[in-house]
Amino acid sequence: MGVRGFLLFASKIWGFLCYCLKKQIRAVVQHQTVRYEMVPLSVSFKTQLNCVRKKTLILDLDETLIHSHHDGNFRQTVKPGTPADFVLRVTIDKHPVRFFVHKRPHVDFFLQTVSNWYELVVFTASMEIYGSAVADKLDHNKCMFKRRYYRQHCHMDNGSYSKDLKAVSDDLSGVFIVDNSPAAYRSYPLNAIPIKSWFSDPTDTCLLNLLPILDALRFVQDVRSILGRNLHKVA
């Protein structure tokens, strides 16, 4: 092997080692174990919780819980070389496509926590073949997502996808959505919690910041009585 061949081989080995190191560091920084202090409920709070039915929390996927890019992406949204949390291989219009999916920091802890408080529903404007695969990966076979809705369940409204919350529940007092797109819940502003779009920031804590309000909302009779006061606040 000549000098040039050796240098090329060494460069590939170094690149692979750097990739593995970045992935390990990212796992530690983004998905470190986090705890939300769960204080035992008093008798009065237990009584109050028993007087209201379990509510439904609707969760968007892209830029809310995860961010992904595929082989054909020309616009970089993630720093080159950033390892994906998982890769999906799906066939769209008879063409195989690879999606590189990045999980929002603390999403696993977030889902595990809120699944104890609410009936969780996925509602994404993405195609079902992709959205279903993402939801499966996030669910970890724990059956956290009780129902799933996809692009075919959305309506076109001024060129963007709108999500009909009444398709999830006729009783709007007990259902609300967390979504980064205001257009998605345009018809239901009193049943929504906005969240900033996420692409790649490893220090993001928006999901953790939502836990106090989500903890409290399970005790109210009508979520709109609370969410209607914070229409313009984004987590």
C-alpha positions in Angstrom: 0.0 0.0 0.0 1.4 3.4 -1.0 1.5 6.5 1.1 -1.6 7.9 -0.7 -3.5 4.7 -0.1 -2.5 4.6 3.5 -3.6 8.2 4.1 -7.0 7.5 2.4 -7.5 4.5 4.6 -6.5 6.3 7.7 -8.8 9.2 6.8 -11.8 6.8 6.5 -11.0 5.2 9.9 -10.7 8.6 11.5 -14.0 9.7 10.0 -15.7 6.6 11.3 -14.3 7.1 14.8 -15.4 10.7 14.8 -18.9 9.7 13.8 -19.1 7.1 16.6 -17.8 9.6 19.1 -20.3 12.3 18.0 -23.1 9.8 18.3 -22.1 8.8 21.8 -21.7 12.4 23.0 -25.0 13.4 21.5 -26.7 10.5 23.3 -25.3 11.7 26.6 -26.1 15.4 26.0 -29.5 15.2 24.4 -31.0 12.1 26.1 -29.5 12.2 29.6 -31.7 10.9 32.3 -34.1 13.6 33.5 -36.5 13.5 36.4 -39.7 15.5 36.8 -40.4 15.6 40.5 -43.6 13.6 41.1 -45.1 14.6 44.4 -47.6 12.1 45.9 -51.1 13.4 45.5 -52.9 14.5 48.6 -56.4 13.1 49.4 -58.1 16.2 48.1 -56.2 16.1 44.8 -56.9 12.4 44.3 -60.6 13.2 44.9 -60.5 16.0 42.4 -58.7 13.8 39.8 -61.3 11.1 40.2 -64.1 13.6 39.5 -62.8 14.4 36.0 -62.4 11.9 33.1 -59.0 11.2 31.6 -58.3 13.7 28.9 -56.7 13.2 25.4 -53.4 14.8 24.5 -52.7 15.0 20.8 -49.1 15.2 19.7 -47.6 16.3 16.4 -44.5 14.6 15.1 -42.3 16.6 12.8 -40.5 19.6 14.4 -42.5 18.9 17.6 -41.2 15.5 18.8 -38.7 14.8 16.1 -37.0 16.3 13.0 -36.1 14.3 10.0 -34.5 14.7 6.6 -34.2 12.3 3.6 -31.8 11.5 0.9 -33.2 14.1 -1.5 -32.9 17.0 1.0 -30.9 19.9 -0.5 -31.5 22.3 2.3 -29.4 21.4 5.3 -31.4 21.6 8.6 -29.0 19.5 10.6 -25.2 20.0 10.9 -23.5 17.6 8.5 -22.1 14.6 10.3 -24.7 14.7 13.1 -25.8 11.1 13.7 -29.5 10.3 13.4 -31.2 8.5 16.3 -32.7 6.1 13.8 -33.0 5.6 10.0 -36.3 4.7 8.3 -36.5 3.0 4.9 -39.9 3.4 3.3 -41.2 3.2 -0.3 -43.0 6.2 -1.6 -44.5 6.1 -5.1 -42.5 3.0 -5.8 -39.2 4.7 -4.8 -37.2 3.7 -1.7 -36.5 6.7 0.5 -34.3 6.8 3.6 -35.3 9.2 6.4 -32.7 10.2 9.0 -34.7 10.9 12.2 -33.5 13.0 15.1 -35.4 12.9 18.4 -36.0 16.1 20.2 -34.1 16.2 23.5 -35.9 14.5 26.4 -38.7 13.1 24.1 -38.5 9.6 25.6 -38.9 10.9 29.2 -41.6 13.2 28.1 -43.7 10.5 26.4 -43.2 8.1 29.3 -44.4 10.7 31.8 -47.4 12.1 30.0 -48.6 8.7 28.9 -49.4 8.2 32.6 -51.6 11.3 32.7 -53.4 11.3 29.3 -54.6 9.1 26.4 -51.9 9.9 23.9 -52.8 10.4 20.2 -50.5 11.1 17.3 -51.8 13.5 14.7 -49.4 14.3 11.9 -49.8 15.9 8.5 -47.2 13.5 7.1 -48.0 10.5 5.0 -49.1 7.4 6.9 -46.2 5.2 5.7 -43.7 7.6 7.2 -45.7 8.8 10.3 -46.6 5.3 11.3 -43.0 4.2 11.2 -41.9 7.2 13.3 -44.6 6.6 15.9 -43.6 2.9 16.1 -40.0 3.9 16.9 -41.0 6.5 19.5 -43.5 4.1 21.1 -40.9 1.3 21.9 -43.7 -1.3 21.9 -45.2 0.2 25.0 -48.5 1.0 23.4 -48.4 4.7 24.5 -50.1 6.0 21.4 -53.7 4.8 21.6 -54.7 6.2 18.2 -52.9 7.7 15.2 -54.1 10.2 12.5 -52.2 11.1 9.3 -52.3 13.3 6.3 -55.5 11.7 5.0 -57.3 12.9 8.2 -56.3 16.5 7.6 -58.0 19.2 5.7 -56.4 21.7 3.3 -56.9 25.3 4.6 -55.3 28.2 2.7 -52.6 25.9 1.3 -51.7 24.2 4.6 -52.9 21.2 6.5 -55.4 21.7 9.2 -56.2 19.1 11.9 -59.8 18.5 12.9 -59.7 17.8 16.6 -63.4 16.8 16.5 -62.3 13.7 14.6 -60.4 12.7 17.7 -63.1 13.7 20.2 -66.5 15.4 20.1 -66.0 16.7 23.6 -63.5 19.6 23.1 -63.4 20.2 26.9 -61.1 17.2 27.3 -58.8 17.3 24.2 -55.9 19.5 23.2 -53.0 19.4 20.9 -49.2 20.3 21.1 -48.1 21.4 17.7 -45.4 23.7 16.3 -47.6 24.8 13.4 -50.4 27.3 14.2 -52.1 26.5 10.9 -52.6 22.9 12.2 -55.0 24.1 15.0 -56.3 27.3 13.4 -59.9 26.2 14.0 -59.2 25.2 17.6 -57.1 28.0 19.3 -58.6 27.2 22.7 -57.5 23.6 22.5 -53.8 24.1 21.6 -50.4 24.5 23.3 -47.9 26.0 20.8 -44.3 24.8 20.8 -41.3 26.1 19.0 -40.2 24.2 16.0 -37.2 22.0 16.7 -34.5 21.0 14.2 -31.2 20.2 15.9 -30.5 22.2 19.0 -29.1 19.7 21.6 -29.8 22.1 24.5 -33.5 22.4 23.8 -35.8 21.9 26.9 -39.2 22.8 25.4 -40.7 19.3 26.2 -39.5 19.5 29.8 -40.9 23.0 30.1 -44.4 21.7 29.1 -44.6 19.2 32.0 -45.8 21.5 34.7 -48.8 22.8 32.7 -49.6 19.3 31.4 -49.5 18.0 35.0 -52.0 20.6 36.1 -54.4 20.4 33.1 -55.4 16.8 34.0 -57.2 18.2 37.0 -59.4 20.8 35.3 -62.9 20.2 34.0 -62.4 22.1 30.7 -58.9 22.6 29.2 -60.2 25.6 27.3 -60.6 27.5 30.5 -56.9 27.5 31.0 -55.5 27.3 27.5 -57.6 30.2 26.3 -55.6 32.6 28.6 -52.3 31.7 26.9 -53.1 31.9 23.2 -49.9 33.6 22.2 -47.4 31.9 24.5 -45.0 29.4 22.8 -43.1 26.8 24.9 
